[in-house]
């Protein structure tokens, strides 16, 4: 069965489940994992600006898309030519069913179940000893954060963080003054590539706050990615446990 993936984390999951470049025949330019395998798969554009002609020419059996990451009109245009499965992942349960669906679809049920079990084990065993109030920033100019109906929020909650913007939805704009009540400020490595200079900028306003750069993929890439983040989450827990409330 030949598949085109319009979603970076799903592309990674397909290869993790055992598919090869002979089956995954199209991907976006943001589908970067696993590097040694995706480099051989044709690029069909970005997640928001796919090349419909290129995709239809590939004659895939299935196209995998996502409600949030892909453009609705473009996905609907693809549906005129191909079978498209549109995913929508907001929490761990959604992710469980995503992997189960992919496992069934590609006859990889056993591998999918192993990844689901690994993810649950990691989240169960990686917990803060006490809750920390956190602000997770995904963008600058303007600053943007995450609300309670996002996958990132669910991962943060699972491992013991309290999102101070849990009363908001999706990806709201905030000001630096809105960060006053947080114990910890996380600057994500994506989609905005926060660097050390941005920590210094916020420290000018909040010199005593703990501010760290975090791996955005570990918090936002659903599918199989979390199963490979056990060491990262443990190191993160060790780093933030020292924060005095």
Secondary structure as UniProt FT lines:
FT   STRAND          3..5
FT   HELIX           8..16
FT   TURN            17..18
FT   TURN            21..23
FT   STRAND          24..27
FT   TURN            29..30
FT   HELIX           35..38
FT   TURN            39..40
FT   HELIX           52..58
FT   STRAND          62..66
FT   TURN            67..69
FT   HELIX           72..78
FT   TURN            79..81
FT   STRAND          84..87
FT   HELIX           92..105
FT   TURN            106..107
FT   HELIX           109..125
FT   STRAND          132..139
FT   TURN            140..142
FT   STRAND          143..145
FT   TURN            148..149
FT   HELIX           151..158
FT   TURN            159..160
FT   STRAND          161..163
FT   TURN            164..167
FT   STRAND          173..174
FT   HELIX           176..179
FT   TURN            180..181
FT   STRAND          184..188
FT   HELIX           196..205
FT   TURN            207..208
FT   STRAND          210..214
FT   HELIX           216..220
FT   TURN            223..224
FT   HELIX           225..228
FT   HELIX           230..240
FT   TURN            241..242
//
